[in-house]
Amino acid sequence: MIAFVSGGARSGKSAVAERLALECRQARGGALYYLATATASDAEMAERIARHRRDRGDAWRTREAPLALGEALDGIEPGSCVLLDCLTLWASRARFEAGYDSAAGLARFEALLVAARTRPLDLVVVSNDLNEAALPQDAATRDYVAFLQRLHRTLAREAERVVEVVAGVAIDWKI
């Protein structure tokens, strides 16, 4: 099963995604993995990462994957549930750090979806919905938002479940 959890910044997406992952674990009995795309680039981010780890507890196995999503699945037992948090940050790194164009970035992300299905794993992907805001003025940011929305459309098409989180409330768009 692949699930997509989207919403605005600080809307409660991670908490909803964690609940979905725990439900998957109860249904299948596999391990819980947290695939982190964030790095502690400053004190505020380090505190956010530490808080998320505390809130999740010891049941989760964390793997850091700022860019190498598919490779991060290596060695994960079939039947496990993997929570990827977050696609927004991965897309930013893919575009601005690694220099992937849209086609290369999309291909790497699609490879992750294929790997999740063939292992088989449950995969819950969290991402910010940036399309609700006004369009940015600069071309690089507009290009990034277009790339992220392309990833979102691909994920929504492939996912069995699509959830939008608004003010902590999960709204199912696809079940």
Buried (B, 14 or more C-beta within 10 A) or exposed (E): BBBBBBBBEEBBBBBBBBEBBBBBBEEBEBBBBBBBBBEEEEEEEEEEBEEBBEEBEEEBEBBEBBBBBBEBBEEBEEBBBBBBBBBBBBBBBBBEEBEBEBEEBBEBBBBBBEBBEEBBBBBBBBBBBBEEEEEEEEEEBEBBBEBBBBBBEBBBEBBEBBBBBEEEEBEEEEE
